Amino acid sequence: MLKNEIENSLISGLKTMYMRKISFIILLFSFNLIASSQEKLDLNIINKIKEEGSKNSRVMDYAFHLTDVSGPRLTASPGFMRAANWAKEELSKNGLVNTSLEPWGEFGKGWQQEHCYLAMTSPYYFPIIAVPRAWTGSTPGKKILSGEVIIVKAKDTIELMQYSGKLKGKIVMAWSDTQLKPSFEPDGQRYADSSLERMANALPSQGGNRQRAAQGDSIQRAARLSRFTVQRRMTDFYIKEKPALVLSMNSSGNDGTVFVSNGGYYAKDSVESPAMVMLSSDDFLRLQRLIEAGNKVKIEADVKTRFFYDDLKAYNVVGEIPGTDPALKDEVVMIGAHLDSWHGATGATDNAAGCAVMMEVVRILKSIGVQPRRTIRIALWSGEEEGLFGSKGYVKNHFADPAKMELMPEHSKVSAYYNLDNGSGKIRGVYLQGNKAAGDIFSQWLVPFNDMGAKTITISNTSGTDHLSFDAVGIPGFQFIQDPLEYDSRTHHTNMDTYDHLVPDDLKQAAIIIATFVYNTAQRDEKIPRKELPKPSQPRGF
C-alpha cells in the first residue's frame, strides 16, 4: 500500500513538473510572439519632436504665408503659383533637396476675380454680399451694369427652355425654393467619446452590408451626377443665351456665409460663360421675395474676372529629406496635402491648414537632426478641388494607372502615404481605409499621444481626399481623423475660410503626431503592410 502511494505521488509530481514546464514554454513562446509584434518606439526622438513642435512651431507662420500673403489659390491661378513658389523656397531653406514645381499634366485655363461690386438700388439701396463663380466672365462694358432683375424659375432644363431667346443682356436670378430656418446647433464641434468609440468598433462591410452600402453609394452617385448634369446644362444654356449677369445662391449658406465653387469651364478650348455670382442666402432671398411680391428690383453690378492662357499645365510642390540607410534609402515615406483652394476666401481650413502642418512636419524632423533610413517626401497637390487631379496625375506618372494597374518600379518603393485634409481640428486617430494589418502598428504609435486625445483606430474608409489616389493603386494611403470644428458648417468652400478660423494648438498637435508617424515609418525594418492589389478599374471616389 505504501509502495503504491509512493509511486502515485512520484507520478503525480512528475506530471506537475511536466505541466509546469509545458506551461512555461507556452508562456515564453507567447511572450516572444508579443515581443516580436511590438513596434520599436524611440521615445527620445518622440520627446524631441514634441518639444520642437510645441516650443518652436512655425505652423501658423506657414499658414499666414499660404493664406493672407498668397491669397486665394485656385488651381493654375496667380495666387496658387505665388503660394507654390513660396512653399518650394521655404522647403529648400529648411534643408530639403530635390525641391521643385513638378507638372502632372495639362489642366487648362487659369482664372481669378479682380473686382466684384453688387448693390440693390431700387426700391432702396443696400450692398449685396456676392462672390463670382470660378471660370465665369465679367459684366459687359466698362461702366457699372444697372438694370432690373428677372427671375428664371426652372427646376430643370425642360422648364428652362421657356426663357430661350429672352435673356440676352439681362440680369437674371435662378429661383430657389430654399427657406432659411434658425439653427440651434453650434457651428464648431469636437468628436464626443461615444462617436470615437463607434468609429473604433466599426466592422469592415461584408456580404449584405457591403451590397447595401454599394447600393447606397450608387444612389448617392446617381443623385450627384443628376445635379451636376442639370447644372452643366443650365450653364450651357446661359452661355448660349448670353445674359449680362446670373445671380445664384447655395442653400447650405446662412448668416452671410457664401458657399461658392465654379460656374464655368477651365478646359483650354471651352467657351467663356457669362458673369455669374453666388449671393449670400439672406440677400438672395430678400431680392426674390421683393420680386415675387410685385416690386421692381434694380441692382447695379461691376464684376471683373480674368483668364490666363500662357501655361495650361498645373504643378505639385515636392521636396525630400534623403534616406541614409544603404538598403532602404531608395524607399519612400510620403506625406501630403492639397495646396489649391477655392477663391471665395484664402482657403485656410481647406487646405492651407494641411499644407502648413506637413511643412511643419519636415521642418521639425530637419530641426532635430533626424537621419531617416528611408527617404521622406512631401507633396503639396494642385487640382484637388476639381477631382484630386494633382495626386492622381502624380500617382499615374510615378506608380501606376489605376485603369491598367501596370506597376512601375517606384510602386514597390513606397511604404505609406499620409494625408491631412479635414480642416483645422486636432488629430483623434487614423482611418485605416480597410488596411487591418496597419491597425496594430498605428495603435502602438498613438500611445504616446493618447493624452493629447489621439487614440482612435477605425477600419473605416473616408473619402474626398488625396489618399484615395494612392489607395487606388494599392499603396497604403491614410487620412487622419480630425475634430470637425466648424469645417462643414462654416468654412469649407466658403467666404469664411480665412486664417482666423485656424486653431494653432490643434495644428501643432497634428504636426507632432504626423512627424512621429513619418519618423516611425522611415525607421521601420519593414514597410507598412499592403492590402490586396486592386484590379484594373476606374477607382471609386475619382
C-alpha positions in Angstrom: 0.0 0.0 0.0 2.8 2.4 0.9 4.6 1.5 -2.2 1.6 2.3 -4.4 1.1 5.6 -2.6 4.8 6.5 -3.2 4.6 5.5 -6.8 1.4 7.5 -7.3 2.9 10.5 -5.5 6.0 10.3 -7.7 4.0 10.1 -10.9 1.8 13.0 -9.8 4.9 15.1 -9.0 6.4 14.3 -12.4 3.2 15.2 -14.1 3.0 18.5 -12.3 6.6 19.3 -13.2 5.9 18.4 -16.8 2.8 20.5 -17.0 4.6 23.4 -15.4 7.5 23.1 -17.9 5.0 23.0 -20.8 3.1 26.0 -19.3 6.4 27.9 -19.0 7.4 27.0 -22.6 4.0 28.2 -23.8 4.2 31.4 -21.8 7.7 32.0 -23.1 6.6 31.4 -26.7 3.6 33.7 -26.2 5.9 36.4 -24.7 8.2 36.1 -27.7 5.3 36.4 -30.1 4.1 39.5 -28.3 7.6 41.0 -28.1 8.1 40.4 -31.8 4.8 42.2 -32.6 5.8 45.2 -30.6 6.8 48.3 -32.5 10.2 49.9 -31.7 9.4 53.4 -30.4 12.3 55.8 -29.9 10.9 57.8 -27.0 14.0 60.1 -27.1 13.2 61.2 -30.6 9.4 61.4 -29.9 10.2 63.7 -26.9 12.4 65.8 -29.2 9.6 66.0 -31.7 7.1 67.1 -29.0 9.4 69.7 -27.7 10.4 71.2 -31.1 6.8 71.1 -32.3 5.5 72.8 -29.1 8.1 75.4 -28.4 9.4 76.4 -31.8 6.4 75.8 -34.0 6.2 77.7 -37.3 2.9 76.2 -38.4 0.9 79.4 -38.1 3.6 81.4 -39.9 3.4 78.9 -42.8 -0.4 79.2 -42.7 -0.1 83.0 -42.8 2.0 83.0 -45.9 -0.2 80.5 -47.6 -3.4 82.4 -46.9 -3.1 86.2 -46.1 0.1 86.7 -48.2 -0.6 84.4 -51.1 -4.4 85.0 -51.3 -6.9 82.5 -52.9 -5.1 79.5 -54.5 -7.4 78.4 -57.3 -5.5 75.8 -59.5 -3.4 77.4 -62.2 -4.2 80.9 -60.8 -1.5 83.5 -60.0 -2.4 83.0 -56.3 -1.7 79.3 -56.5 1.7 80.0 -58.2 2.6 82.6 -55.5 1.9 80.0 -52.8 3.6 77.2 -54.7 6.8 79.1 -55.3 7.0 80.4 -51.7 6.4 76.9 -50.4 9.2 75.5 -52.7 11.7 78.1 -51.5 10.7 77.6 -47.8 11.3 73.8 -48.1 14.7 74.5 -49.6 15.6 76.9 -46.8 14.7 74.1 -44.3 17.2 71.8 -45.9 15.1 69.7 -48.2 16.5 68.6 -51.5 15.1 67.9 -55.0 12.5 70.6 -54.3 10.6 71.5 -57.5 7.3 72.5 -59.0 6.6 69.3 -60.8 4.0 69.3 -63.6 1.5 66.5 -63.5 -0.2 67.2 -66.9 -2.5 69.7 -68.7 -5.1 71.3 -66.6 -6.5 74.3 -68.6 -7.1 78.0 -68.2 -6.1 79.9 -65.1 -8.7 82.4 -63.6 -9.0 85.0 -60.9 -11.5 87.5 -59.7 -10.3 91.1 -60.0 -13.4 93.2 -59.0 -16.8 92.5 -57.6 -19.4 95.0 -56.5 -23.2 94.4 -56.3 -25.9 96.5 -54.7 -29.7 96.8 -54.9 -30.6 100.4 -55.9 -34.4 100.1 -56.0 -36.8 100.0 -54.2 -34.0 101.2 -51.8 -30.2 100.8 -51.5 -28.3 98.0 -49.8 -24.9 96.4 -50.6 -25.1 92.7 -51.6 -22.7 90.0 -50.4 -21.6 88.2 -53.6 -18.6 86.2 -54.9 -18.0 85.5 -58.6 -18.2 81.8 -59.5 -14.9 80.4 -60.8 -14.1 80.4 -64.5 -17.0 82.8 -65.3 -16.8 86.0 -67.2 -17.2 89.7 -66.5 -20.2 92.0 -66.7 -20.2 93.7 -70.2 -18.7 97.1 -70.9 -16.5 99.4 -68.8 -19.3 101.1 -66.9 -21.3 99.7 -64.0 -24.1 97.5 -65.1 -27.5 98.6 -64.0 -30.9 97.1 -64.5 -34.0 95.2 -63.3 -33.6 91.7 -62.1 -35.6 88.9 -63.8 -36.4 85.6 -62.0 -35.7 82.5 -64.0 -38.0 79.9 -62.4 -36.8 76.5 -63.7 -36.1 73.3 -61.8 -34.7 71.5 -64.9 -33.6 72.2 -68.5 -37.0 71.5 -69.9 -38.6 74.3 -67.9 -35.6 76.5 -68.7 -36.4 76.4 -72.4 -39.4 78.7 -71.9 -36.8 81.5 -71.4 -35.0 80.8 -74.7 -34.3 84.0 -76.6 -35.4 86.2 -73.7 -32.3 86.7 -71.6 -29.7 88.3 -73.7 -28.1 91.3 -71.8 -30.5 90.8 -68.8 -29.8 90.4 -65.1 -31.3 87.1 -64.1 -31.6 85.2 -60.9 -32.1 81.4 -60.7 -35.2 80.9 -58.5 -34.7 79.0 -55.3 -37.2 77.2 -53.0 -34.9 77.5 -50.0 -36.4 78.7 -46.7 -33.9 79.6 -44.0 -34.5 78.3 -40.6 -32.8 79.2 -37.3 -30.1 76.8 -36.2 -29.8 75.7 -32.6 -26.7 73.7 -33.1 -23.2 75.1 -32.5 -21.1 75.7 -35.6 -18.0 74.2 -34.1 -17.8 70.7 -32.6 -15.3 68.2 -31.4 -15.8 64.4 -31.6 -17.5 63.0 -28.5 -16.0 59.9 -26.9 -19.1 58.0 -28.0 -18.5 59.0 -31.6 -14.9 57.9 -31.5 -15.9 54.6 -29.8 -18.3 53.9 -32.7 -15.5 54.5 -35.2 -13.2 52.2 -33.3 -15.8 49.5 -33.2 -16.7 49.7 -36.8 -16.5 46.5 -38.8 -15.5 46.0 -42.4 -18.6 45.8 -44.7 -19.3 42.2 -45.5 -21.9 40.3 -47.5 -25.3 42.0 -47.5 -23.9 45.0 -45.7 -21.4 45.6 -48.4 -24.1 45.1 -51.1 -26.4 47.6 -49.3 -23.6 50.1 -48.9 -22.7 49.7 -52.6 -26.4 50.3 -53.5 -26.5 53.4 -51.2 -23.3 54.7 -52.8 -24.7 54.1 -56.2 -27.9 56.0 -55.4 -25.8 58.9 -54.0 -23.5 59.0 -57.0 -26.6 59.0 -59.3 -28.1 61.9 -57.4 -24.8 63.8 -57.6 -24.5 63.1 -61.3 -28.0 64.2 -61.9 -27.4 67.5 -60.1 -24.1 68.0 -61.9 -25.8 67.3 -65.3 -28.6 69.8 -64.6 -26.1 72.4 -63.5 -23.9 71.8 -66.6 -26.9 72.1 -68.9 -28.1 75.3 -67.3 -24.5 76.7 -67.6 -24.6 75.8 -71.3 -28.0 77.4 -71.7 -26.7 80.7 -70.1 -23.6 80.5 -72.4 -25.9 80.3 -75.4 -28.4 83.0 -74.2 -25.7 85.5 -73.0 -27.4 87.3 -70.1 -25.3 90.1 -68.6 -25.3 88.6 -65.1 -26.6 85.5 -63.4 -27.3 85.6 -59.7 -27.4 82.3 -57.7 -27.4 81.1 -54.1 -26.3 77.9 -52.3 -28.9 76.5 -49.9 -26.1 75.5 -47.5 -25.2 79.1 -46.5 -26.6 81.4 -43.9 -25.6 84.3 -41.8 -23.6 85.8 -44.6 -21.6 82.7 -45.4 -21.4 82.0 -49.1 -20.6 78.5 -50.4 -19.0 79.1 -53.8 -17.1 77.0 -56.3 -17.2 77.0 -60.1 -19.7 78.1 -62.6 -17.8 78.0 -65.9 -15.3 75.7 -67.6 -11.5 75.6 -67.3 -10.7 73.4 -70.4 -8.4 75.3 -72.8 -11.0 75.2 -75.7 -14.1 75.8 -73.6 -16.4 78.8 -74.3 -16.4 81.5 -71.8 -19.6 81.7 -69.7 -21.3 85.0 -68.7 -20.7 86.7 -65.4 -22.1 84.5 -62.6 -22.1 85.4 -58.9 -23.1 83.5 -55.8 -25.0 85.6 -53.3 -25.5 85.1 -49.6 -28.8 83.4 -49.0 -30.1 86.3 -46.9 -29.5 88.8 -49.7 -30.7 86.5 -52.5 -33.9 85.6 -50.7 -34.7 89.2 -50.0 -34.4 90.1 -53.7 -36.5 87.1 -54.6 -39.3 87.9 -52.1 -39.4 91.5 -53.3 -39.7 90.5 -57.0 -42.4 87.8 -56.3 -44.4 90.4 -54.4 -44.6 92.6 -57.5 -41.8 95.0 -56.7 -39.4 96.1 -59.5 -36.0 95.3 -58.1 -33.0 97.0 -59.7 -29.4 96.4 -59.0 -26.0 97.7 -60.1 -23.1 95.5 -60.6 -19.5 95.6 -61.7 -17.9 92.2 -61.9 -14.4 91.8 -63.5 -12.6 88.5 -63.9 -9.5 87.4 -65.8 -8.5 84.2 -67.6 -4.9 83.0 -68.1 -3.8 81.0 -71.1 0.0 81.2 -71.0 0.6 77.9 -69.2 -2.1 75.2 -69.4 -0.2 72.8 -67.1 -0.6 72.5 -63.4 2.0 71.8 -60.8 2.6 70.0 -57.5 5.2 71.2 -55.0 7.6 68.4 -54.0 10.7 68.1 -51.8 12.7 65.4 -49.9 14.7 64.5 -46.9 17.1 61.9 -48.2 17.3 58.4 -46.7 20.6 57.3 -45.2 20.3 53.5 -44.9 22.1 51.9 -47.9 19.5 49.2 -48.0 16.4 51.4 -47.5 17.2 54.9 -48.8 15.5 54.2 -52.1 12.3 53.5 -50.3 10.0 56.4 -49.6 7.6 57.7 -47.0 5.2 60.2 -48.5 3.1 63.0 -46.8 0.9 65.5 -48.5 -2.0 67.9 -48.5 -3.6 69.9 -51.3 -2.4 73.5 -51.8 -5.1 74.6 -54.2 -8.3 76.2 -52.8 -11.5 77.8 -54.0 -11.5 81.5 -54.3 -14.2 82.8 -52.0 -11.6 83.3 -49.3 -8.0 82.3 -48.7 -8.5 78.5 -48.3 -7.3 78.4 -44.7 -9.0 75.3 -43.4 -9.2 73.8 -46.9 -6.4 73.3 -47.1 -3.6 75.7 -46.1 -4.0 74.0 -42.7 -2.9 70.6 -44.0 -0.1 72.1 -46.0 1.2 74.2 -43.1 1.2 71.1 -40.9 3.1 69.0 -43.5 5.6 71.7 -44.0 6.0 71.9 -40.2 6.5 68.1 -40.1 9.5 68.2 -42.3 10.8 71.3 -40.5 10.6 69.5 -37.2 12.4 66.5 -38.5 15.2 68.6 -40.0 15.5 70.8 -36.9 16.1 67.8 -34.5 18.7 66.3 -36.9 16.8 63.1 -37.9 18.7 60.9 -40.3 15.9 58.8 -41.7 16.6 55.3 -43.0 14.1 55.8 -45.8 13.6 59.0 -47.9 10.8 61.3 -46.7 9.0 63.1 -49.5 6.4 65.9 -49.1 4.0 66.8 -51.9 1.6 69.8 -51.9 -1.0 69.0 -54.5 -2.9 71.1 -57.1 -6.2 70.3 -58.8 -7.7 68.6 -55.7 -10.8 70.7 -55.7 -11.5 69.8 -59.3 -11.1 66.0 -58.8 -7.9 65.0 -57.0 -6.1 65.8 -60.3 -2.7 66.6 -58.9 -2.3 63.5 -56.8 -3.9 61.3 -59.4 -1.5 62.7 -62.0 1.5 62.1 -59.7 0.4 58.6 -59.0 -0.2 57.8 -62.7 3.2 59.3 -63.6 5.2 57.6 -60.9 3.5 54.4 -59.7 0.6 53.1 -61.8 -2.5 53.9 -63.8 -5.5 52.5 -61.9 -7.3 51.8 -65.1 -4.4 49.4 -66.2 -2.6 48.5 -63.0 0.7 48.1 -64.8 3.0 48.8 -61.9 6.1 51.0 -62.4 9.4 50.3 -60.5 8.7 53.1 -58.0 5.4 51.5 -56.9 7.1 48.9 -54.7 9.3 51.5 -53.0 6.6 53.5 -51.2 6.0 52.4 -47.6 3.0 54.6 -47.0 1.3 57.9 -47.8 -0.2 60.1 -45.0 -2.7 62.9 -45.8 -4.2 65.8 -43.9 -7.3 67.5 -45.3 -10.2 67.8 -43.0 -9.8 71.3 -41.6 -8.0 72.8 -38.6 -9.1 70.2 -36.0 -6.6 68.2 -34.0 -5.9 64.6 -34.8 -8.0 62.0 -33.0 -6.8 58.9 -34.8 -6.5 57.2 -38.2 -8.8 55.9 -40.9 -7.3 52.5 -41.9 -9.0 52.5 -45.3 -9.7 48.8 -44.8 -6.0 48.1 -44.1 -6.5 45.9 -41.0 -2.8 44.9 -40.8 -1.8 48.5 -40.2 -4.1 48.9 -37.3 -2.0 47.3 -34.6 1.0 49.2 -35.7 -0.7 52.6 -35.6 -2.4 51.8 -32.3 1.1 51.4 -30.7 2.3 54.6 -32.4 -0.5 56.6 -30.9 0.1 55.5 -27.3 2.5 58.5 -26.6 -0.3 60.8 -27.8 -3.3 59.3 -26.0 -3.1 62.1 -23.5 -3.4 64.5 -26.5 -6.7 63.0 -27.5 -5.4 60.8 -30.3 -6.1 57.1 -29.9 -8.8 56.0 -32.2 -8.1 53.5 -35.0 -11.0 52.7 -37.3 -11.1 50.2 -40.1 -13.5 52.5 -41.9 -12.8 54.4 -45.1 -13.0 58.1 -45.6 -13.4 59.7 -49.0 -12.7 63.0 -50.8 -9.0 63.4 -50.0 -5.8 62.7 -51.9 -5.1 59.5 -50.0 -7.6 57.9 -52.4 -5.1 58.3 -55.3 -2.6 56.1 -53.6 -5.1 53.6 -52.2 -6.5 53.2 -55.8 -3.2 51.6 -56.9 -2.5 49.5 -53.8 -0.2 51.9 -52.0 -1.1 52.2 -48.3 -2.8 55.6 -48.1 -4.2 57.1 -44.9 -6.2 60.2 -43.8 -6.1 61.2 -40.2 -9.3 61.6 -38.1 -9.7 65.2 -37.2 -12.1 67.1 -34.9 -14.6 68.7 -37.3 -14.8 72.0 -35.6 -16.7 74.4 -37.9 -15.4 72.9 -41.2 -18.6 71.7 -42.8 -20.9 74.2 -41.2 -18.9 77.4 -41.8 -15.6 77.3 -43.6 -15.5 74.5 -46.2 -15.6 76.2 -49.7 -16.9 79.5 -48.3 -16.0 83.1 -48.0 -15.4 82.5 -44.3 -12.4 80.1 -44.9 -9.8 82.5 -43.5 -6.7 82.5 -41.3 -8.8 83.5 -38.2 -10.6 80.2 -38.3 -7.4 78.2 -37.7 -6.7 76.7 -34.3 -3.0 77.0 -33.5 -2.8 74.3 -30.7 -4.7 71.8 -32.9 -2.3 72.3 -35.8 0.7 72.0 -33.5 -0.7 68.7 -32.2 -1.3 67.4 -35.7 2.3 68.3 -36.8 3.8 66.5 -33.8 1.8 63.3 -34.3 2.4 63.2 -38.1 6.1 63.8 -37.6 6.2 60.8 -35.3 4.3 58.6 -37.8 6.7 59.7 -40.6 9.8 59.0 -38.4 8.5 55.6 -37.3 7.6 54.6 -40.9 11.0 55.7 -42.1 12.9 53.8 -39.4 10.8 50.5 -39.5 12.6 47.4 -40.7 9.6 46.5 -42.9 7.3 48.7 -45.0 3.7 49.3 -43.9 1.6 46.2 -44.8 -0.4 46.4 -48.0 -3.8 45.3 -48.9 -4.6 43.1 -51.9 -3.6 44.9 -55.1 -6.8 46.4 -56.8 -7.9 45.1 -60.1 -7.7 47.4 -63.1 -10.7 49.8 -63.0 -11.7 53.4 -62.6 -11.5 53.7 -58.8 -14.4 54.8 -56.7 -14.1 58.3 -55.5 -12.3 59.6 -58.6 
